[in-house]
Amino acid sequence: MLLFIQYPKCTTCQKAKKFLDDNKIKYIDRNIVTDNPTKEDLENFIKIGNLDIKKLFNTSGMKYRELGLKDKLKTMSDDEKLELLATDGMLVKRPLLVGDDFVLTGFKQELWADKLKL
């Protein structure tokens, strides 16, 4: 079963959810604010998706800018970055689609369709 992590007010997340629903893809829906990924979740996503930790940051988010993370991340360890991401779902890139052997960050319809073999 796929895990779909999203923020309901996010228009990109809404488009991704509609895409999944329209294509009759079954998934577990998880609100990134009320059920923020834990440090362990994030470590697992990096491992499964072979991701660079930077891909997990919502660099266009207000919280990211408020905290001045563009500069601060340069001096932080990966462990510190994971700890920070685990404190607030609004810092995490969304939507996330997590499968057994992949993790997709953000919504790019062509990429999602390809990965889901649609």
Backbone as JSON, one array per atom type, in Angstrom:
{
  "sequence": "MLLFIQYPKCTTCQKAKKFLDDNKIKYIDRNIVTDNPTKEDLENFIKIGNLDIKKLFNTSGMKYRELGLKDKLKTMSDDEKLELLATDGMLVKRPLLVGDDFVLTGFKQELWADKLKL",
  "N": [[0.85, -1.18, 0.0], [0.54, 2.2, -0.84], [1.87, 5.17, 0.65], [0.6, 8.28, 1.12], [1.58, 11.4, 1.74], [0.53, 14.48, 2.73], [-0.55, 17.95, 2.65], [-3.62, 19.17, 3.3], [-4.54, 21.77, 2.49], [-2.85, 22.54, 0.51], [-2.5, 23.27, -2.86], [-1.09, 21.85, -4.8], [-0.87, 19.37, -3.56], [-3.55, 18.71, -3.52], [-4.02, 18.38, -6.25], [-2.38, 16.17, -6.71], [-3.63, 14.25, -5.11], [-6.12, 14.07, -6.41], [-5.24, 13.05, -8.84], [-4.31, 10.51, -8.01], [-6.74, 9.43, -7.06], [-8.37, 9.6, -9.39], [-7.09, 7.74, -10.95], [-7.6, 5.49, -9.62], [-5.87, 4.58, -7.61], [-4.85, 2.98, -4.73], [-4.22, 4.14, -1.44], [-2.7, 5.17, 1.65], [-3.72, 7.91, 3.38], [-2.1, 10.64, 4.74], [-1.91, 13.36, 6.86], [0.39, 15.89, 6.79], [0.78, 17.82, 8.7], [-0.71, 17.22, 11.04], [0.24, 14.7, 11.48], [3.16, 14.54, 11.41], [6.08, 13.46, 9.65], [8.35, 11.35, 11.36], [11.74, 11.41, 12.64], [12.78, 8.89, 12.16], [11.03, 7.99, 10.16], [11.74, 9.77, 8.11], [14.44, 9.12, 7.73], [14.08, 6.57, 6.75], [12.67, 7.13, 4.37], [14.65, 8.44, 2.91], [16.46, 6.37, 2.58], [14.9, 4.38, 1.2], [14.14, 5.8, -1.12], [16.57, 6.58, -2.08], [17.44, 9.22, -1.68], [18.72, 12.58, -1.63], [19.11, 14.41, 1.29], [18.41, 17.09, 1.08], [16.32, 17.15, -0.72], [14.08, 16.71, 0.77], [13.33, 19.02, 1.99], [11.03, 21.71, 2.13], [11.59, 24.08, 0.28], [10.32, 26.29, -0.73], [8.57, 27.12, 1.12], [7.0, 29.19, 3.67], [7.86, 28.87, 6.31], [10.42, 27.79, 6.01], [11.76, 29.97, 4.89], [11.34, 31.89, 6.94], [12.89, 30.83, 9.0], [15.38, 31.11, 7.96], [16.71, 29.07, 6.56], [18.07, 28.52, 4.21], [20.71, 29.41, 4.38], [21.49, 28.4, 6.89], [21.34, 25.58, 6.67], [23.63, 24.81, 5.39], [25.62, 24.55, 7.27], [24.76, 22.62, 8.96], [24.6, 19.29, 10.29], [23.64, 16.13, 8.77], [22.11, 14.69, 10.55], [21.19, 16.71, 12.28], [19.63, 18.12, 10.45], [17.62, 16.24, 9.89], [16.46, 16.02, 12.42], [15.42, 18.6, 12.66], [13.56, 18.67, 10.48], [11.75, 16.81, 11.45], [10.44, 18.21, 13.39], [8.47, 19.87, 12.4], [5.94, 19.63, 10.12], [5.5, 21.44, 8.08], [7.93, 22.12, 7.11], [8.68, 20.11, 5.48], [8.99, 18.84, 2.22], [6.26, 18.54, 0.03], [3.63, 17.08, -1.96], [4.38, 13.81, -0.6], [4.98, 10.65, -1.93], [5.11, 7.45, -1.01], [6.38, 4.36, -1.71], [7.05, 0.79, -1.74], [9.59, 0.62, -2.84], [10.32, 3.13, -3.66], [10.36, 6.75, -3.39], [8.59, 9.62, -3.95], [8.95, 13.07, -4.26], [7.17, 16.08, -4.08], [4.86, 16.94, -6.74], [4.83, 15.71, -9.86], [3.17, 15.03, -12.56], [3.78, 13.35, -14.83], [6.03, 11.94, -13.97], [5.01, 10.63, -11.71], [3.02, 9.06, -12.94], [4.61, 7.43, -14.55], [6.14, 6.06, -12.61], [4.12, 4.74, -11.26], [3.29, 3.14, -13.2], [1.25, 3.81, -15.11]],
  "CA": [[0.0, 0.0, 0.0], [1.28, 3.45, -0.92], [1.65, 6.18, 1.68], [0.49, 9.61, 0.52], [1.73, 12.39, 2.81], [0.13, 15.74, 2.11], [-1.17, 19.02, 3.42], [-4.9, 19.34, 2.6], [-4.74, 23.11, 1.93], [-1.87, 22.72, -0.56], [-3.13, 23.0, -4.15], [-0.33, 20.78, -5.46], [-1.28, 18.13, -2.9], [-4.91, 18.43, -3.98], [-3.88, 17.84, -7.61], [-1.81, 14.82, -6.6], [-4.7, 13.39, -4.56], [-7.09, 13.87, -7.5], [-4.57, 12.15, -9.78], [-4.36, 9.16, -7.44], [-8.14, 9.0, -7.04], [-8.84, 9.41, -10.77], [-6.46, 6.54, -11.48], [-8.01, 4.4, -8.72], [-4.7, 4.11, -6.86], [-5.14, 2.89, -3.29], [-3.16, 4.73, -0.65], [-2.97, 5.64, 3.01], [-3.64, 9.37, 3.36], [-1.53, 11.13, 6.0], [-1.77, 14.82, 6.93], [1.76, 16.18, 7.19], [0.78, 18.72, 9.85], [-1.2, 16.52, 12.24], [1.01, 13.46, 11.63], [4.44, 14.87, 10.8], [7.04, 12.35, 9.61], [9.35, 11.31, 12.43], [13.12, 11.31, 12.17], [12.93, 7.54, 11.64], [10.32, 7.98, 8.88], [12.54, 10.52, 7.15], [15.62, 8.29, 7.43], [13.58, 5.48, 5.91], [12.36, 7.69, 3.05], [15.94, 8.7, 2.25], [17.01, 5.06, 2.22], [14.07, 3.75, 0.16], [14.15, 6.6, -2.33], [17.94, 6.96, -2.41], [17.3, 10.67, -1.8], [19.55, 13.54, -0.93], [18.28, 14.99, 2.35], [17.93, 18.39, 0.64], [15.07, 16.94, -1.46], [12.98, 16.63, 1.72], [12.99, 20.35, 2.5], [10.09, 22.55, 1.39], [12.38, 25.32, 0.14], [9.47, 27.42, -1.11], [7.65, 27.38, 2.22], [7.22, 30.37, 4.52], [8.62, 28.46, 7.5], [11.8, 27.64, 5.55], [12.31, 31.33, 4.76], [11.33, 32.52, 8.27], [13.99, 30.3, 9.8], [16.64, 31.37, 7.26], [17.35, 27.77, 6.4], [18.94, 28.47, 3.03], [22.1, 29.56, 4.84], [21.75, 27.55, 8.06], [21.5, 24.17, 6.31], [25.0, 24.58, 4.93], [26.5, 24.22, 8.4], [24.12, 21.6, 9.79], [24.85, 17.89, 9.95], [22.43, 15.45, 8.29], [21.32, 14.34, 11.73], [20.52, 17.94, 12.71], [18.61, 18.42, 9.44], [16.51, 15.3, 10.12], [15.81, 16.44, 13.67], [14.66, 19.81, 12.34], [12.42, 18.28, 9.65], [10.81, 16.06, 12.28], [9.76, 19.11, 14.33], [7.4, 20.65, 11.78], [5.59, 19.12, 8.81], [5.53, 22.49, 7.07], [9.29, 22.19, 6.57], [8.89, 18.95, 4.63], [8.48, 18.92, 0.84], [5.04, 17.77, -0.12], [3.31, 15.82, -1.31], [5.3, 12.68, -0.67], [4.35, 9.37, -2.22], [6.08, 6.45, -0.57], [6.09, 2.97, -2.07], [8.01, -0.17, -1.16], [10.94, 0.8, -3.37], [10.51, 4.49, -4.18], [9.76, 7.9, -2.71], [8.48, 10.77, -4.85], [8.75, 14.33, -3.55], [6.52, 17.02, -4.98], [3.99, 16.27, -7.7], [5.06, 15.86, -11.29], [2.24, 14.01, -13.04], [4.42, 12.4, -15.73], [6.9, 11.1, -13.15], [4.14, 9.76, -10.9], [2.39, 8.09, -13.85], [5.66, 6.49, -14.94], [6.5, 5.25, -11.44], [2.97, 3.9, -10.93], [3.04, 2.35, -14.41], [-0.1, 4.14, -15.64]],
  "C": [[0.89, 1.24, 0.0], [0.91, 4.36, 0.25], [1.7, 7.54, 0.99], [0.5, 10.61, 1.66], [1.51, 13.76, 2.19], [-0.42, 16.72, 3.12], [-2.46, 19.39, 2.69], [-5.12, 20.7, 1.95], [-3.81, 23.41, 0.76], [-2.49, 22.34, -1.9], [-2.39, 21.9, -4.92], [-0.7, 19.42, -4.87], [-2.68, 17.73, -3.36], [-4.89, 17.84, -5.39], [-3.36, 16.41, -7.58], [-2.86, 13.83, -6.1], [-5.74, 13.08, -5.63], [-6.51, 12.9, -8.52], [-4.63, 10.7, -9.28], [-5.79, 8.61, -7.47], [-8.67, 8.71, -8.44], [-8.29, 8.13, -11.39], [-6.7, 5.31, -10.59], [-6.82, 3.73, -8.03], [-5.06, 4.1, -5.39], [-3.94, 3.41, -2.51], [-3.65, 5.02, 0.76], [-2.73, 7.14, 2.98], [-3.18, 9.87, 4.73], [-1.32, 12.64, 5.91], [-0.4, 15.15, 7.53], [1.85, 17.1, 8.41], [0.36, 17.98, 11.13], [-0.44, 15.23, 12.51], [2.34, 13.62, 10.89], [5.35, 13.64, 10.75], [8.06, 12.47, 10.74], [10.75, 11.27, 11.81], [13.33, 9.94, 11.53], [12.23, 7.4, 10.29], [11.21, 8.61, 7.8], [13.8, 9.74, 6.75], [15.23, 7.15, 6.49], [13.28, 5.97, 4.49], [13.64, 7.93, 2.25], [16.53, 7.39, 1.74], [16.23, 4.43, 1.07], [14.2, 4.48, -1.17], [15.53, 6.98, -2.83], [18.0, 8.48, -2.65], [18.42, 11.43, -1.1], [18.63, 14.22, 0.08], [17.7, 16.35, 1.94], [16.59, 18.29, -0.09], [13.86, 16.92, -0.53], [12.57, 17.98, 2.28], [12.06, 21.1, 1.56], [10.73, 23.94, 1.27], [11.53, 26.53, -0.27], [8.49, 27.8, 0.0], [8.02, 28.59, 3.06], [8.1, 30.02, 5.72], [10.11, 28.35, 7.17], [12.47, 29.02, 5.48], [12.39, 32.04, 6.11], [12.54, 32.1, 9.11], [15.36, 30.52, 9.15], [17.41, 30.11, 6.95], [18.27, 27.67, 5.19], [20.41, 28.54, 3.45], [22.43, 28.6, 5.98], [22.01, 26.1, 7.7], [22.93, 23.83, 5.9], [25.92, 24.12, 6.06], [25.92, 23.12, 9.31], [24.5, 20.19, 9.33], [23.54, 17.27, 9.43], [21.53, 15.08, 9.46], [20.55, 15.56, 12.24], [19.39, 18.32, 11.74], [17.39, 17.52, 9.65], [15.74, 15.66, 11.38], [14.91, 17.65, 13.42], [13.42, 19.48, 11.53], [11.34, 17.59, 10.48], [10.03, 16.95, 13.25], [8.53, 19.78, 13.74], [7.14, 20.16, 10.35], [5.65, 20.17, 7.71], [6.93, 22.69, 6.49], [9.56, 21.1, 5.53], [8.24, 19.16, 3.26], [7.26, 18.03, 0.71], [4.47, 17.99, -1.51], [4.46, 14.82, -1.43], [4.48, 11.44, -1.01], [5.41, 8.31, -1.96], [5.58, 5.06, -0.93], [7.11, 2.06, -1.42], [9.44, 0.11, -1.61], [11.15, 2.17, -4.02], [9.86, 5.52, -3.26], [9.77, 9.05, -3.72], [8.19, 12.01, -4.02], [8.19, 15.36, -4.52], [5.65, 16.24, -5.96], [4.32, 16.67, -9.12], [4.29, 14.71, -11.93], [2.92, 12.94, -13.91], [5.29, 11.42, -14.94], [6.08, 10.13, -12.31], [3.52, 8.68, -11.77], [3.39, 7.01, -14.26], [5.97, 5.53, -13.79], [5.37, 4.29, -11.08], [2.53, 3.03, -12.11], [1.62, 2.55, -14.95], [-0.04, 4.45, -17.12]]
}
